Each structure stands twice: as C-alpha cells, then as structure tokens.
Amino acid sequence: MTGPAGLDRADPAGTVDGALDLVSGGEGSPSAERWASACSGSGACIPACGAGVNPRFMLSLAKLTLAQRRGEEAQRKAGAVAFRAMSRGVRILSRIQLPPAVLARFEREDPGETAPEVLFYTGCNLLKTPHIALLCFDILDALSVSYAVMGGPGDCCGVLQFRAGDLDGAERIGYRTVERFSRFRAGAVLSWCPTCQVQLGENVMPGMAGSGEARLTPELEAFVVFLDRHLDRLKPHLTRPVNKRVGLHEHPGVAGVSAAAERILRAVPGLDFVDLAQPRVGWMCNMLQPLPDYKRSVHAGLLEAAADAGVDALAGVYHACHRELCSHERDWPFEVVNFLELVGESMGLRREDHFKRLKLMQDVDAIVADVSELAADHGLRLDDVRAAVLEAMLSEQPLPLRVASPAHA
C-alpha cells in the first residue's frame, strides 16, 4: 500500500517508531498517521515481521488513537451514527428481499439442550445480500452439518464503535457477542464477514482471554476455510457440470480464504478457473475507502482483466464486494456472482440474488414499486425504503457505471 497511499519508503523504521509512539499515547508522526489511516488490512505484514508482532493490530490501535483525539462525546456520537445507518440498511434491505418466513432463519434462537456442530455467525451486513447466507445454510444442510445461526445488528462485532474511537462501546458490544457464542456450546464459530473475523479474532477475543475470560472465546473460523477443510465431503455433492470460465475477485486479509475459494471452484466439474492476476489487497473492498482513486482503479482493472480473459463469470467471495461490483454486470460481457452461486449450481442449489436484480434497475422508483408488497408484509414505510435504497444500495457505486441511467441520475 506504500505506493497508493503515498507513503515515504525512505525511513521505514521512523514510520514504525511513529506508529509505536501513537499507540503509546504520543503525537506520532505524519507518515505514521498516513500509514495507519491507509491500512487496508491485507495482512501481508504479519508473516513478514520477524519479531512476531502483528503490525495490523498495531495499526488498528494507532487508528483508534487518532479517532480518540476527537474527544469522548464525539467518539460516541460518531459510533452511534454509523451504527444506526448500518442497522437501518440491514433491516430494510433484508426485508425487501425476503418474506418473513425466510428471514426468520436469521433470528437467533435459544441454543437448547443439544449443542450444534457449528455456530454460523453472519455478522451484520451480510444480511443485505441474504442469498449468500442462504447458500451457506443450504450447503451445511447438504453436508449434514448441524448448525445454529446468530448475527444481525443485535449481535454486532463492535467495529463501528472501535473505528469511531469509542473503545468502551466497542468492548461492551464485542464482549457481549462473544459471550453469546459460548451459550451455543458449538465446536466452532464460522464467520462469514472478514471485518468480524479480524475485529473479534484480533481485537476482542485476545483481550477477553487476557482478562481471565478465556472460557468465552470459542474457535473462530472463516466459513470458506471450513468448507475447504471439508472438501472431501463436499465433492460428492458437486455432480452437475458448470461449463463456465470463471475469474475470482480475491482479498488476502483473512488468511487462507482466497486459496480455499480457488480450490473449491476448481473442484466444480466443467468449471474453467482462470487467474486474473490482479492486485490482492485488503480484507474486503470497503477497506479501500481511504484511497478512493486507487479503489476505482482496482475495480476498473479487475473488470477489464475479466473481459480480456473471456470469463463467463466474475466471482467474488465477500458481500461488500458484491454490493459494489454486481451492477457492473449490466455493462460487461459476463455475470458478476458470489462464488457460492457456482458451487450451488453444481449441487442443484439456487438462491436468487435479489440485491443484484434490484440494483441493476438503477431506478429508485422502480425498485420501490417492485418491493412494495414485501415492504407491506414487514410493516415498512415506503419513504424509509426509498431512503435505504438510495443510501445503502444505489449510492454504493465506487466505480461509476459506463452510462448512468437517466432515472438514476
């Protein structure tokens, strides 16, 4: 990230010293502030550090220090505003895509007497693209893995408060969520969201263990890595050929996920996997927000590489990436999908991507008209639906479409 972030490579030790000074409560340095602010969480620094330090965690603390300079009241307000916006988007977008009976699958239930093999933790924002989560459930069902589901804004990881500098709020929310994990007595917690994986796995759980709360810290594993570990159980279910040339949109932030997704795709009969040889940065596309020009260039390069490779499908892994990229399907000669849709196709499983279908309309009036019956079923006001569609769907377009529709403009 040194190039895109404009970091001076001349004095790396000085930049690190500045970051350590920030973490220690000092003033830091301009280069350290820039480094911390631009960190996308790729994680390449972790194995590179011979001293055994996790530099990504160090930079998370440095960013926390910068946010805390605003004062406690501003920190709490910023965290609350971000949380309300996220909750509003999750609540409304999930409800305009799913009927109440299907949405009920995401509600946390009493763990009961029988412990499930795994607890699937959705995080919050995955519910904006619920077809991805439903495919996860369908695959677990096919593999006869018993599971419980937990997530949504009521079971947040606390990252929005953490980023705002509200450490007390982040700790309270994160600790409470991990404590709820333990009540299910599952052998492992499967996370989907890389933000939740890093926030809980690096920022929350080690602190709980250090404070004598180790009993509350079950194993946290990325769902894609779990699925790859059980690839031998999955392969017999991959019975239908998927005759498509497929490129993968990758992020390295959660170790092992990209390689696991590639191995799973290569196991699909008929599928022709092609390495698009694009930059692999961050743990999800939204981590590139501090560098908007670079983010647009990454998306443009990815789409162009996919077209040059002649792919039939550009497959992503994560939900935030899908929200930002799926509408480009309108302008390019390939479909934009989540990679589990291709896995599901081979297994005879299908979940319609209502998010993409709606976003491709690029017309808020058309979208509101389309979802009005579902909105009524959930008791949603159409004015609130309109606001959420604009804020949490149509406005998430880092790289503009080639030709903006007149209705959207």
Buried (B, 14 or more C-beta within 10 A) or exposed (E): BEEBBEBEEEEEEEBBBBBBBBBEEEEBBEBBBBBBBBBBBBBEBBEEEEEEEBBBBBBBBBBBBBBBEBEEEBBBBBBBEBBEBBBBBBBBBBBBBBEEEEBEEBEBEEBEEEBBBBBBBBBBBBBBBBBBBBBBBBBBEBBEBEBBBBBBBBBBBBBBBBBBBBBEBBBEBBBEBBBBBBBBBBEBBBBBBBBBBBBBBBBBBBBBEEEEBEEBBBEBBBBBBBBBEBBEEBBEBBEBEBEBBBBBBBBBBBBBBBBBBBBBBEBBEEBBBBEBEBEBBBBBBBBBEBBEEBBBBBBEBBBEBBBEBEBBBBBBBBBBBBBBBBBBBBEBEBBBBBBBBBBBBBBEBEBEBBBBBBBBBBBBEBBBEBBBEBBEBBEBEEEEBBBBBBBBBBEBBBBEBEEEEEEBE
